[in-house]
Amino acid sequence: MNNHRLNILLSLATGILMLLLVLAGCSGIPVGEIKEEGPPEFPYQKIKEYIEAGDPDAALEEYRGYLEKYPDSSENRLLLARLLMAAGHRQEARLELDKLIGETGPTVDVLLAFSYLERLTGNPGRERQYLEDALAIDRNNPAVLAALGNLQLEAEEYTPAEISFKAALEADLREPTALRGLGIVYLNQEKFEQAVDIFGRAISADPGNGMNYADRARARAALKDRQGAVQDLSTAIELDPGFYWNYIDRGRHYLQLRTWEEADRDLTQAIAIDGDIFLAYVYRAGLYDRLDRILEAIDDYSRVLELNPEYYFAYAPLAVLHYTEENWKPAAEEFRQAYIHEQEEPSYALLSALSLIQLGESEGAKDYLSEALGSFPRDSWYSVIARYLIDPALEFRTINLANKEQNKLNQGRMLFFIASRLLLENRVETALRYLLLVTEIERRDLPEKRIAESLLSRFGYED
């Protein structure tokens, strides 16, 4: 669910619960009490439970049953319209509001309800007009000011949104929409300490809203308080165990805290809730890669690209894993795709060609590199290695240039390709000596270093 729809549903839920309090009070029933005998009374508790559980359809059904037995009123019709909106019945909600405004005129509550409806249907201009009309009647109405703040927040008008939310809180210190909205403004303004404070107030005002805990976790994480972020996300998960994003976020923090088992559990749970969210696979693939659970990592990176082919960052790590498993054909293809999407890294093209050579397709490798050479930086080590892979007779010249290379990073990467070619010629001793030099590269993320480490482990070398 996107943030726009989520915010409006939260606002609707808050408004519904406030109306329930009014209607329950009018009926003479103590809030939270349901009579066991006698004629049916206003179903406050059941509707409240359904709304808090995120089931507006059940709440609507319960309320319709009540309306069949009791006289109509403007409050009843307003609550019905809001329940209809929450349940997705927009046309029916509009009909109810049209009837209501014809009977009562443009009251603040009716105009606010119309603004919610326009927000759900994606008409921000009309939404703003209804809110401005409501403020013309009552310029200090906290619910209207909070709704205006939300509209400004979604338009990334952070300063006007801050003003609106603060005005709402001047009228009502515990207005939940304004507290949450102001916290999000502070997050976007990178005022993280203030965000932590305001989300704390939002939690006090609305302790059952897991989103406030999740957003405070974001602020705490920005302040490097990952343990605090984990605690807040754990509470958010307790309140809404079916919301997968909280598992993904907590899993990310567990990764940073290097608590691998907990990270695996959370990311796997997110996938169990919704197996089509590619980001959970991204993080879990990285985790499995780190833990040398290679086949599982390959499966997850493959799933990432199946779900989101535009996420090109997955091609290179997937190609590396295929290479270490000697899956030469997919390694060649994934490295080729990586280079298509990241032209600034010609080593991917070199690794694709090397995979083809490993597969026994030397001619295909030559053709590919001959074409790719034109996109390489001139006089670079990439070009030197490409010519060597095309023509092994250039070995002496290539080794000489590698030995003269002053940049240790580039030198190590050159030695990787030389060593790989020497292994193909069964010149193991020299190849291993070069591979050991490759492992001295400080950047563990480089494909050449990772593959060198894998090759050395097969020859009995350990870190």
C-alpha positions in Angstrom: 0.0 0.0 0.0 1.5 3.4 -0.9 2.0 6.1 1.7 -0.7 8.4 0.1 -3.5 5.8 0.6 -2.1 4.7 4.0 -2.2 8.2 5.3 -5.7 8.9 4.3 -6.9 5.6 5.7 -5.2 6.4 9.0 -6.9 9.8 9.0 -10.2 8.1 8.2 -9.7 5.6 11.0 -9.0 8.4 13.5 -12.1 10.3 12.4 -14.2 7.2 12.6 -13.1 6.5 16.1 -13.8 10.1 17.2 -17.3 9.9 15.7 -17.9 6.6 17.5 -17.1 8.3 20.8 -19.7 11.0 20.0 -22.4 8.5 18.9 -21.8 6.2 21.8 -22.1 9.1 24.1 -25.3 10.2 22.5 -26.7 6.7 23.0 -26.0 6.8 26.7 -23.7 3.7 26.6 -20.4 3.9 28.6 -17.6 3.6 26.1 -16.3 0.1 25.8 -19.4 -1.5 27.4 -21.8 -3.7 25.4 -25.0 -4.8 26.9 -25.8 -8.5 26.8 -29.6 -8.2 27.0 -32.4 -6.1 25.7 -32.6 -4.3 22.3 -29.5 -3.9 20.3 -27.5 -0.8 21.3 -24.9 1.3 19.3 -22.2 -1.2 18.4 -19.3 1.0 19.5 -16.9 -1.7 20.6 -17.3 -4.0 17.7 -16.8 -1.2 15.1 -13.8 0.1 17.1 -12.2 -3.3 17.1 -12.8 -3.8 13.4 -11.3 -0.4 12.5 -8.3 -1.0 14.7 -7.8 -4.4 13.1 -7.8 -2.8 9.7 -11.1 -4.5 8.6 -13.4 -1.6 7.5 -15.7 -4.0 5.6 -16.6 -5.8 8.8 -17.1 -2.5 10.5 -19.4 -1.3 7.7 -21.4 -4.5 7.8 -21.8 -4.1 11.6 -22.9 -0.5 11.2 -25.4 -1.2 8.4 -27.1 -3.7 10.7 -27.4 -1.0 13.3 -28.8 1.5 10.8 -31.6 -0.9 9.9 -33.0 -0.7 13.4 -32.4 2.9 14.4 -33.6 6.3 13.0 -31.3 8.2 10.7 -29.3 11.3 11.8 -26.6 13.5 10.3 -24.0 11.9 12.7 -25.1 8.4 11.6 -24.8 9.4 7.9 -21.4 11.0 8.3 -20.1 7.9 10.0 -21.6 5.7 7.3 -19.9 7.9 4.6 -16.5 7.5 6.3 -16.9 3.8 6.7 -17.8 3.5 3.0 -14.7 5.4 2.1 -12.5 3.2 4.3 -14.0 0.1 2.7 -13.4 1.5 -0.8 -17.0 2.3 -1.8 -16.4 5.8 -3.0 -19.4 6.3 -5.2 -21.8 5.3 -2.4 -19.9 7.5 0.0 -20.3 10.5 -2.3 -24.0 9.9 -2.6 -24.3 9.9 1.2 -22.3 13.0 1.5 -24.3 14.8 -1.2 -27.5 13.9 0.7 -26.0 15.1 4.0 -24.7 18.5 2.7 -28.2 19.0 1.2 -29.7 18.5 4.6 -27.1 20.2 6.9 -25.3 22.6 4.6 -21.5 22.8 4.4 -20.5 22.0 8.0 -16.8 21.5 8.9 -17.3 17.8 9.4 -19.0 17.3 6.0 -16.4 19.4 4.2 -13.6 17.4 5.9 -15.3 14.2 4.8 -15.5 15.5 1.2 -11.8 16.4 1.3 -11.0 12.8 2.3 -13.0 11.5 -0.6 -11.2 13.8 -3.0 -7.9 12.6 -1.6 -8.8 9.0 -2.2 -9.8 9.7 -5.8 -6.6 11.7 -6.4 -8.0 15.2 -6.8 -5.7 17.4 -4.7 -7.1 20.6 -6.0 -10.6 19.8 -4.9 -9.3 18.4 -1.7 -7.5 21.6 -0.9 -10.6 23.7 -1.7 -12.8 21.7 0.7 -10.2 22.1 3.4 -10.0 25.9 2.8 -13.8 26.1 2.9 -13.8 24.2 6.2 -11.1 26.6 7.6 -13.2 29.6 6.5 -15.8 28.3 9.0 -13.4 27.3 11.7 -9.8 28.3 11.2 -8.6 26.6 14.3 -10.1 23.2 13.7 -7.3 20.7 14.4 -8.6 17.9 12.2 -8.8 20.2 9.2 -5.4 21.8 9.8 -3.9 18.3 10.2 -5.6 17.2 6.9 -4.2 20.3 5.2 -0.8 19.5 6.6 -1.0 16.0 5.1 -1.8 17.4 1.7 1.2 19.8 1.9 3.4 17.0 3.1 2.6 14.8 0.2 3.3 17.7 -2.2 6.7 18.0 -0.4 5.8 21.4 0.9 7.6 20.8 4.2 7.6 24.3 5.6 3.8 24.9 5.0 3.1 21.4 6.3 5.1 22.1 9.5 3.1 25.3 10.0 -0.2 23.5 9.5 0.6 20.6 11.8 1.9 23.0 14.6 -1.3 25.0 14.3 -3.3 21.9 14.7 -1.4 20.9 17.8 -1.9 24.4 19.2 -5.6 23.6 19.1 -5.2 20.0 20.3 -1.9 18.9 21.7 -2.8 15.2 21.1 -4.2 15.5 17.5 -2.8 12.1 16.2 -2.6 13.0 12.5 -0.8 16.2 13.2 1.7 14.5 15.5 2.5 11.8 13.0 2.7 14.3 10.2 5.0 16.7 12.0 7.3 13.7 12.8 7.4 12.8 9.1 8.2 16.5 8.3 11.1 16.4 10.7 12.4 13.1 9.1 12.4 14.8 5.7 14.1 17.8 7.1 16.7 15.5 8.8 15.8 16.9 12.2 16.1 13.4 13.7 16.2 14.3 17.4 13.0 16.3 17.0 11.5 13.5 15.0 12.2 11.0 17.8 10.6 13.4 20.3 7.4 14.1 18.3 6.9 10.4 17.4 7.1 9.7 21.1 4.2 12.1 21.6 2.4 10.5 18.7 2.8 7.1 20.4 1.4 8.5 23.6 -1.6 9.9 21.8 -2.2 6.8 19.6 -0.3 3.8 21.1 -2.0 1.3 18.8 -0.6 2.8 15.6 2.4 0.8 14.7 3.4 3.2 11.9 4.5 5.7 14.6 6.9 3.1 16.1 8.2 2.3 12.6 8.8 5.9 11.7 10.5 6.6 15.1 12.7 3.6 14.2 13.8 5.5 11.1 14.7 8.5 13.1 16.6 6.5 15.7 18.5 4.6 12.9 19.6 8.0 11.4 21.0 8.8 14.9 22.9 5.5 14.8 20.7 4.0 17.5 20.1 0.7 15.8 19.2 -1.1 18.9 16.5 1.5 19.6 15.3 1.2 16.0 15.0 -2.6 16.4 13.0 -2.2 19.6 10.6 0.2 17.9 10.2 -2.1 14.9 9.6 -5.1 17.2 6.7 -3.1 18.8 5.4 -2.2 15.3 5.5 -5.9 14.3 3.6 -6.9 17.5 0.9 -4.3 16.6 0.7 -5.3 12.9 2.3 -8.7 12.3 1.1 -8.8 8.7 3.0 -5.7 7.5 6.0 -7.0 5.7 8.0 -3.7 5.4 8.6 -3.7 9.2 10.3 -7.1 8.8 12.4 -5.8 6.0 13.5 -2.8 8.0 14.3 -4.8 11.1 16.1 -7.3 9.0 18.3 -4.5 7.5 19.2 -3.3 11.0 20.0 -6.9 12.1 22.4 -7.0 9.1 24.1 -3.9 10.3 24.3 -5.4 13.8 25.7 -8.6 12.2 23.1 -10.7 13.9 22.7 -13.0 10.9 20.2 -15.5 12.2 17.7 -12.7 13.2 18.2 -11.0 9.8 17.5 -14.2 8.0 14.4 -14.8 10.0 12.9 -11.4 9.4 13.7 -11.3 5.7 12.3 -14.8 5.2 9.1 -13.7 7.1 8.7 -10.7 4.8 8.9 -13.0 1.8 6.4 -15.4 3.4 3.9 -12.5 3.7 4.5 -11.2 0.2 6.8 -13.1 -2.1 6.7 -10.4 -4.8 8.6 -7.7 -2.9 12.0 -7.8 -4.6 13.8 -5.8 -1.9 13.6 -8.6 0.7 15.3 -10.9 -1.7 18.0 -8.3 -2.3 18.9 -8.2 1.3 18.6 -11.9 1.9 20.7 -12.7 -1.2 23.4 -10.4 0.2 23.2 -12.2 3.6 23.4 -15.7 2.0 26.3 -14.5 -0.1 28.1 -13.4 3.0 27.4 -16.6 4.8 28.6 -18.7 1.7 25.1 -20.1 1.2 25.9 -19.8 -2.5 23.0 -21.8 -4.1 20.5 -19.9 -1.9 22.0 -16.6 -2.8 21.9 -17.5 -6.5 18.2 -18.3 -6.2 17.5 -15.0 -4.4 19.4 -12.8 -6.9 17.7 -14.6 -9.7 14.3 -13.9 -8.1 15.3 -10.2 -7.7 15.8 -10.0 -11.5 12.7 -11.9 -12.2 10.6 -9.5 -10.1 12.5 -6.3 -11.2 14.7 -6.6 -14.3 15.6 -2.9 -13.9 17.4 -3.6 -10.7 20.7 -4.1 -12.5 22.8 -4.0 -9.3 22.0 -7.7 -9.0 23.7 -8.8 -12.2 27.3 -8.6 -11.0 27.0 -10.4 -7.7 24.9 -13.1 -9.3 27.5 -13.5 -12.1 30.3 -13.8 -9.5 28.4 -16.6 -7.7 27.8 -18.4 -11.0 31.5 -18.1 -11.8 32.6 -19.5 -8.5 30.2 -22.4 -9.0 31.6 -22.9 -12.6 28.3 -22.1 -14.1 30.1 -20.6 -17.1 27.1 -19.9 -19.4 25.0 -17.9 -16.9 28.1 -16.2 -15.6 28.9 -15.0 -19.1 25.4 -13.7 -19.6 25.0 -12.0 -16.2 28.4 -10.3 -16.5 27.4 -9.1 -20.0 24.2 -7.7 -18.6 26.1 -6.0 -15.8 28.3 -4.3 -18.4 25.4 -3.2 -20.5 24.0 -1.4 -17.4 27.3 -0.2 -15.9 29.5 0.9 -18.8 31.9 2.6 -16.3 33.1 -0.9 -15.2 34.7 -2.6 -18.3 35.9 -5.5 -16.0 32.4 -6.9 -16.3 33.0 -7.3 -20.1 36.4 -8.9 -19.4 34.8 -11.4 -16.9 32.0 -12.2 -19.4 34.7 -13.0 -22.0 36.7 -15.1 -19.5 33.5 -17.1 -18.7 33.1 -17.8 -22.4 36.7 -19.0 -22.6 36.1 -21.2 -19.6 33.1 -22.6 -21.4 35.3 -23.4 -24.4 33.9 -20.6 -26.6 37.2 -18.8 -27.2 36.0 -17.5 -30.6 32.9 -16.1 -29.1 35.0 -14.4 -26.4 37.2 -12.8 -29.0 34.3 -11.5 -31.0 32.7 -10.1 -27.9 35.8 -8.4 -26.7 36.8 -7.1 -30.2 33.4 -5.3 -30.2 33.6 -4.2 -26.6 37.1 -2.7 -26.9 35.7 0.4 -28.6 33.9 1.3 -25.4 36.9 0.9 -23.1 39.0 3.8 -21.9 42.0 4.3 -24.2 45.3 3.1 -22.9 43.7 1.6 -19.8 44.5 -1.7 -18.1 41.1 -2.9 -19.3 42.3 -2.6 -22.9 45.6 -4.4 -22.1 43.8 -7.4 -20.6 41.2 -7.5 -23.4 43.9 -7.8 -26.0 45.6 -10.5 -23.9 42.4 -12.5 -23.7 42.0 -12.1 -27.4 45.6 -13.1 -28.1 47.4 -15.2 -25.4 50.7 -14.6 -27.3 50.7 -11.2 -25.6 51.3 -12.8 -22.2 54.9 -11.5 -21.7 53.9 -8.0 -22.6 50.8 -8.1 -20.3 52.8 -9.5 -17.3 55.4 -6.8 -17.9 52.8 -4.0 -17.9 51.1 -5.5 -14.8 54.5 -5.5 -12.9 55.0 -1.8 -13.9 51.5 -0.8 -12.8 51.8 1.7 -10.0 48.2 1.5 -8.8 48.1 -1.6 -6.6 44.3 -2.0 -7.1 44.6 -2.0 -10.9 47.7 -4.3 -10.7 45.9 -6.8 -8.6 43.0 -6.9 -11.0 45.3 -7.4 -14.0 47.0 -10.3 -12.2 43.6 -12.0 -11.6 43.0 -12.3 -15.4 46.6 -13.4 -16.0 46.3 -16.0 -13.3 43.0 -17.2 -14.7 44.5 -17.7 -18.1 47.5 -19.5 -16.6 45.1 -21.9 -14.8 43.5 -22.8 -18.1 47.0 -23.7 -19.3 47.6 -25.8 -16.1 50.4 -23.5 -14.9 49.1 -23.7 -11.4 52.1 -22.6 -9.3 52.5 -19.3 -11.0 48.8 -18.7 -11.2 48.4 -19.3 -7.4 51.2 -16.9 -6.7 49.4 -14.2 -8.6 46.0 -15.0 -7.0 47.5 -14.6 -3.6 48.6 -11.1 -4.6 45.0 -10.4 -5.8 43.7 -11.2 -2.4 45.7 -8.4 -1.0 43.3 -6.0 -2.6 41.4 -4.2 0.2 38.1 -4.0 -1.5 36.3 -7.3 -0.9 33.4 -6.3 -3.1 35.5 -6.5 -6.3 34.6 -9.5 -8.4 38.2 -10.3 -9.1 39.1 -10.6 -5.4 36.1 -12.6 -4.6 36.7 -15.1 -7.4 40.4 -15.3 -6.5 39.5 -16.2 -2.9 37.2 -18.9 -4.1 39.8 -20.3 -6.5 42.4 -20.4 -3.8 40.1 -22.2 -1.4 39.8 -25.0 -3.9 43.5 -25.4 -3.8 43.5 -25.6 0.0 44.3 -21.9 0.8 42.3 -20.4 3.6 42.0 -16.8 4.8 
